[in-house]
């Protein structure tokens, strides 16, 4: 009977630890370099290019004469 209790407790603790470890290894939204952030950095660079193009277009359109 004591062996069954040990096995049960060990199994429950193992399941508990696996559930905690899933939450512990979550990745944040801030590029930190610990995980593979190259895709996120490339997306940020793409956003910067898009914003620069938009700013340039806004400036050009604001220089045009309006009817």
Phi and psi in radians as a Rosetta constraint file:
Dihedral C 1 N 2 CA 2 C 2 CIRCULARHARMONIC -1.166 0.35
Dihedral N 2 CA 2 C 2 N 3 CIRCULARHARMONIC -0.601 0.35
Dihedral C 2 N 3 CA 3 C 3 CIRCULARHARMONIC -1.121 0.35
Dihedral N 3 CA 3 C 3 N 4 CIRCULARHARMONIC -0.660 0.35
Dihedral C 3 N 4 CA 4 C 4 CIRCULARHARMONIC -1.136 0.35
Dihedral N 4 CA 4 C 4 N 5 CIRCULARHARMONIC -0.670 0.35
Dihedral C 4 N 5 CA 5 C 5 CIRCULARHARMONIC -1.134 0.35
Dihedral N 5 CA 5 C 5 N 6 CIRCULARHARMONIC -0.736 0.35
Dihedral C 5 N 6 CA 6 C 6 CIRCULARHARMONIC -1.090 0.35
Dihedral N 6 CA 6 C 6 N 7 CIRCULARHARMONIC -0.778 0.35
Dihedral C 6 N 7 CA 7 C 7 CIRCULARHARMONIC -1.122 0.35
Dihedral N 7 CA 7 C 7 N 8 CIRCULARHARMONIC -0.751 0.35
Dihedral C 7 N 8 CA 8 C 8 CIRCULARHARMONIC -1.107 0.35
Dihedral N 8 CA 8 C 8 N 9 CIRCULARHARMONIC -0.822 0.35
Dihedral C 8 N 9 CA 9 C 9 CIRCULARHARMONIC -1.118 0.35
Dihedral N 9 CA 9 C 9 N 10 CIRCULARHARMONIC -0.757 0.35
Dihedral C 9 N 10 CA 10 C 10 CIRCULARHARMONIC -1.071 0.35
Dihedral N 10 CA 10 C 10 N 11 CIRCULARHARMONIC -0.754 0.35
Dihedral C 10 N 11 CA 11 C 11 CIRCULARHARMONIC -1.115 0.35
Dihedral N 11 CA 11 C 11 N 12 CIRCULARHARMONIC -0.771 0.35
Dihedral C 11 N 12 CA 12 C 12 CIRCULARHARMONIC -1.129 0.35
Dihedral N 12 CA 12 C 12 N 13 CIRCULARHARMONIC -0.726 0.35
Dihedral C 12 N 13 CA 13 C 13 CIRCULARHARMONIC -1.128 0.35
Dihedral N 13 CA 13 C 13 N 14 CIRCULARHARMONIC -0.668 0.35
Dihedral C 13 N 14 CA 14 C 14 CIRCULARHARMONIC -1.103 0.35
Dihedral N 14 CA 14 C 14 N 15 CIRCULARHARMONIC -0.809 0.35
Dihedral C 14 N 15 CA 15 C 15 CIRCULARHARMONIC -1.078 0.35
Dihedral N 15 CA 15 C 15 N 16 CIRCULARHARMONIC -0.747 0.35
Dihedral C 15 N 16 CA 16 C 16 CIRCULARHARMONIC -1.072 0.35
Dihedral N 16 CA 16 C 16 N 17 CIRCULARHARMONIC -0.777 0.35
Dihedral C 16 N 17 CA 17 C 17 CIRCULARHARMONIC -1.135 0.35
Dihedral N 17 CA 17 C 17 N 18 CIRCULARHARMONIC -0.666 0.35
Dihedral C 17 N 18 CA 18 C 18 CIRCULARHARMONIC -1.137 0.35
Dihedral N 18 CA 18 C 18 N 19 CIRCULARHARMONIC -0.669 0.35
Dihedral C 18 N 19 CA 19 C 19 CIRCULARHARMONIC -1.179 0.35
Dihedral N 19 CA 19 C 19 N 20 CIRCULARHARMONIC -0.678 0.35
Dihedral C 19 N 20 CA 20 C 20 CIRCULARHARMONIC -1.188 0.35
Dihedral N 20 CA 20 C 20 N 21 CIRCULARHARMONIC -0.706 0.35
Dihedral C 20 N 21 CA 21 C 21 CIRCULARHARMONIC -1.162 0.35
Dihedral N 21 CA 21 C 21 N 22 CIRCULARHARMONIC -0.517 0.35
Dihedral C 21 N 22 CA 22 C 22 CIRCULARHARMONIC -1.109 0.35
Dihedral N 22 CA 22 C 22 N 23 CIRCULARHARMONIC -0.687 0.35
Dihedral C 22 N 23 CA 23 C 23 CIRCULARHARMONIC -1.310 0.35
Dihedral N 23 CA 23 C 23 N 24 CIRCULARHARMONIC -0.571 0.35
Dihedral C 23 N 24 CA 24 C 24 CIRCULARHARMONIC -1.204 0.35
Dihedral N 24 CA 24 C 24 N 25 CIRCULARHARMONIC -0.597 0.35
Dihedral C 24 N 25 CA 25 C 25 CIRCULARHARMONIC -1.604 0.35
Dihedral N 25 CA 25 C 25 N 26 CIRCULARHARMONIC 0.297 0.35
Dihedral C 25 N 26 CA 26 C 26 CIRCULARHARMONIC -1.178 0.35
Dihedral N 26 CA 26 C 26 N 27 CIRCULARHARMONIC 2.644 0.35
Dihedral C 26 N 27 CA 27 C 27 CIRCULARHARMONIC -1.811 0.35
Dihedral N 27 CA 27 C 27 N 28 CIRCULARHARMONIC 2.403 0.35
Dihedral C 27 N 28 CA 28 C 28 CIRCULARHARMONIC -1.416 0.35
Dihedral N 28 CA 28 C 28 N 29 CIRCULARHARMONIC 3.056 0.35
Dihedral C 28 N 29 CA 29 C 29 CIRCULARHARMONIC -1.557 0.35
Dihedral N 29 CA 29 C 29 N 30 CIRCULARHARMONIC -0.109 0.35
Dihedral C 29 N 30 CA 30 C 30 CIRCULARHARMONIC -1.636 0.35
Dihedral N 30 CA 30 C 30 N 31 CIRCULARHARMONIC 2.169 0.35
Dihedral C 30 N 31 CA 31 C 31 CIRCULARHARMONIC -1.088 0.35
Dihedral N 31 CA 31 C 31 N 32 CIRCULARHARMONIC 2.057 0.35
Dihedral C 31 N 32 CA 32 C 32 CIRCULARHARMONIC -2.095 0.35
Dihedral N 32 CA 32 C 32 N 33 CIRCULARHARMONIC -0.228 0.35
Dihedral C 32 N 33 CA 33 C 33 CIRCULARHARMONIC 1.556 0.35
Dihedral N 33 CA 33 C 33 N 34 CIRCULARHARMONIC -0.193 0.35
Dihedral C 33 N 34 CA 34 C 34 CIRCULARHARMONIC -1.242 0.35
Dihedral N 34 CA 34 C 34 N 35 CIRCULARHARMONIC -0.745 0.35
Dihedral C 34 N 35 CA 35 C 35 CIRCULARHARMONIC -1.772 0.35
Dihedral N 35 CA 35 C 35 N 36 CIRCULARHARMONIC -3.126 0.35
Dihedral C 35 N 36 CA 36 C 36 CIRCULARHARMONIC -1.310 0.35
Dihedral N 36 CA 36 C 36 N 37 CIRCULARHARMONIC 1.706 0.35
Dihedral C 36 N 37 CA 37 C 37 CIRCULARHARMONIC -1.834 0.35
Dihedral N 37 CA 37 C 37 N 38 CIRCULARHARMONIC 0.170 0.35
Dihedral C 37 N 38 CA 38 C 38 CIRCULARHARMONIC -1.104 0.35
Dihedral N 38 CA 38 C 38 N 39 CIRCULARHARMONIC -0.645 0.35
Dihedral C 38 N 39 CA 39 C 39 CIRCULARHARMONIC -1.150 0.35
Dihedral N 39 CA 39 C 39 N 40 CIRCULARHARMONIC -0.755 0.35
Dihedral C 39 N 40 CA 40 C 40 CIRCULARHARMONIC -1.108 0.35
Dihedral N 40 CA 40 C 40 N 41 CIRCULARHARMONIC -0.705 0.35
Dihedral C 40 N 41 CA 41 C 41 CIRCULARHARMONIC -1.117 0.35
Dihedral N 41 CA 41 C 41 N 42 CIRCULARHARMONIC -0.742 0.35
Dihedral C 41 N 42 CA 42 C 42 CIRCULARHARMONIC -1.093 0.35
Dihedral N 42 CA 42 C 42 N 43 CIRCULARHARMONIC -0.680 0.35
Dihedral C 42 N 43 CA 43 C 43 CIRCULARHARMONIC -1.140 0.35
Dihedral N 43 CA 43 C 43 N 44 CIRCULARHARMONIC -0.693 0.35
Dihedral C 43 N 44 CA 44 C 44 CIRCULARHARMONIC -1.106 0.35
Dihedral N 44 CA 44 C 44 N 45 CIRCULARHARMONIC -0.744 0.35
Dihedral C 44 N 45 CA 45 C 45 CIRCULARHARMONIC -1.064 0.35
Dihedral N 45 CA 45 C 45 N 46 CIRCULARHARMONIC -0.713 0.35
Dihedral C 45 N 46 CA 46 C 46 CIRCULARHARMONIC -1.117 0.35
Dihedral N 46 CA 46 C 46 N 47 CIRCULARHARMONIC -0.702 0.35
Dihedral C 46 N 47 CA 47 C 47 CIRCULARHARMONIC -1.117 0.35
Dihedral N 47 CA 47 C 47 N 48 CIRCULARHARMONIC -0.690 0.35
Dihedral C 47 N 48 CA 48 C 48 CIRCULARHARMONIC -1.080 0.35
Dihedral N 48 CA 48 C 48 N 49 CIRCULARHARMONIC -0.780 0.35
Dihedral C 48 N 49 CA 49 C 49 CIRCULARHARMONIC -1.076 0.35
Dihedral N 49 CA 49 C 49 N 50 CIRCULARHARMONIC -0.750 0.35
Dihedral C 49 N 50 CA 50 C 50 CIRCULARHARMONIC -1.102 0.35
Dihedral N 50 CA 50 C 50 N 51 CIRCULARHARMONIC -0.752 0.35
Dihedral C 50 N 51 CA 51 C 51 CIRCULARHARMONIC -1.132 0.35
Dihedral N 51 CA 51 C 51 N 52 CIRCULARHARMONIC -0.740 0.35
Dihedral C 51 N 52 CA 52 C 52 CIRCULARHARMONIC -1.076 0.35
Dihedral N 52 CA 52 C 52 N 53 CIRCULARHARMONIC -0.743 0.35
Dihedral C 52 N 53 CA 53 C 53 CIRCULARHARMONIC -1.092 0.35
Dihedral N 53 CA 53 C 53 N 54 CIRCULARHARMONIC -0.730 0.35
Dihedral C 53 N 54 CA 54 C 54 CIRCULARHARMONIC -1.125 0.35
Dihedral N 54 CA 54 C 54 N 55 CIRCULARHARMONIC -0.734 0.35
Dihedral C 54 N 55 CA 55 C 55 CIRCULARHARMONIC -1.100 0.35
Dihedral N 55 CA 55 C 55 N 56 CIRCULARHARMONIC -0.730 0.35
Dihedral C 55 N 56 CA 56 C 56 CIRCULARHARMONIC -1.102 0.35
Dihedral N 56 CA 56 C 56 N 57 CIRCULARHARMONIC -0.763 0.35
Dihedral C 56 N 57 CA 57 C 57 CIRCULARHARMONIC -1.150 0.35
Dihedral N 57 CA 57 C 57 N 58 CIRCULARHARMONIC -0.706 0.35
Dihedral C 57 N 58 CA 58 C 58 CIRCULARHARMONIC -1.073 0.35
Dihedral N 58 CA 58 C 58 N 59 CIRCULARHARMONIC -0.749 0.35
Dihedral C 58 N 59 CA 59 C 59 CIRCULARHARMONIC -1.107 0.35
Dihedral N 59 CA 59 C 59 N 60 CIRCULARHARMONIC -0.796 0.35
Dihedral C 59 N 60 CA 60 C 60 CIRCULARHARMONIC -1.102 0.35
Dihedral N 60 CA 60 C 60 N 61 CIRCULARHARMONIC -0.739 0.35
Dihedral C 60 N 61 CA 61 C 61 CIRCULARHARMONIC -1.193 0.35
Dihedral N 61 CA 61 C 61 N 62 CIRCULARHARMONIC -0.566 0.35
Dihedral C 61 N 62 CA 62 C 62 CIRCULARHARMONIC -1.279 0.35
Dihedral N 62 CA 62 C 62 N 63 CIRCULARHARMONIC -0.346 0.35
Dihedral C 62 N 63 CA 63 C 63 CIRCULARHARMONIC -1.444 0.35
Dihedral N 63 CA 63 C 63 N 64 CIRCULARHARMONIC -0.333 0.35
Dihedral C 63 N 64 CA 64 C 64 CIRCULARHARMONIC -1.259 0.35
Dihedral N 64 CA 64 C 64 N 65 CIRCULARHARMONIC 2.645 0.35
Dihedral C 64 N 65 CA 65 C 65 CIRCULARHARMONIC -1.322 0.35
Dihedral N 65 CA 65 C 65 N 66 CIRCULARHARMONIC 2.374 0.35
Dihedral C 65 N 66 CA 66 C 66 CIRCULARHARMONIC -1.701 0.35
Dihedral N 66 CA 66 C 66 N 67 CIRCULARHARMONIC 2.447 0.35
